[in-house]
Amino acid sequence: MSNKSEVTIALEMSDVWKRDRYGHFQTVHNGQTYRLKMQELSIRFERKVLVTGKAEWVNVISDYYRNVRLGEREGKPIMRIGNKALPL
C-alpha cells in the first residue's frame, strides 16, 4: 500500500521518469510518450496519441494510490498499478 507522497518520492528518484511543468511524470519508450498523471486521490498511466492531427492523452490504467505497489522485479525497482508493472 502506498500514498501519493511515497509514489512521488519514488518517481523523483527514478532515472526513467521526469517531472513535467504540471507536476506529472513523463517518459519516452520505443518512440511512444507515456505520462503518469498525478491526481489528488488517484494516479493515471496514459499514452500520448494523435487524434485527427491533435495530441491527446489516453488512459491505459488508473487506480487509487492506496492500491499502488512499489517493489522490485529482477533486482530493478518497479511500480505496480493494477496489472501493469512500470519501471522506476
Stockholm file with secondary structure:
# STOCKHOLM 1.0

chainA/1-88         MSNKSEVTIALEMSDVWKRDRYGHFQTVHNGQTYRLKMQELSIRFERKVLVTGKAEWVNVISDYYRNVRLGEREGKPIMRIGNKALPL
#=GR chainA/1-88 SS CCCHHHHHHHHHHCSSCEECTTSCEEEEETTEEEEEEECSSEEEEEEEEEETTEEEEEEEEEEEGGGCEEEEETTEEEEEETTEEEEC
#=GC SS_cons        CCCHHHHHHHHHHCSSCEECTTSCEEEEETTEEEEEEECSSEEEEEEEEEETTEEEEEEEEEEEGGGCEEEEETTEEEEEETTEEEEC
//
